[in-house]
Amino acid sequence: QVQLVESGGGLVQAGGSLTLSCVASGRRFNINHMGWYRQAPGKQRESVAVITSGGTTNYADSVKGRFTISRDNAKNTVLLQMNSLNPEDAAVYYCNARGAGVDYGMEYWGKGTLVTVSS
């Protein structure tokens, strides 16, 4: 089994910054995409940022220029640097990992970390 553990959420004022971290542990897992998703109350879960094992990134339009995703393949870690936060960014943020090679088709989720933005 693979576990994804997020950290770094919390309360921040509008305009502030937070950095989320996610570490994958457990059995050996060939990870392709790692990413961050979020779900606000009453809304569907949405993709925020994704990064491939080769470093290609993709961002939701709403966070482009403000959020930066990065990963350390050796440490199975993905970070999300969030700047210029606004109340619309408040949500539970979930880490996601998708397999490659022999693990193609496998997908894991973390339990989420709460980000609250005060206006």
Secondary structure, DSSP 8 states (H G I E B T S, - for coil): -EEEEEE--EEEETT--EEEEEEEEES---EEEEEEEEE-TTS--EEEEEE-TT--EEE-GGGTTTEEEEEEGGGTEEEEEE-S--GGG-EEEEEEEEE-GGGTT-EEE---EEEEEE-
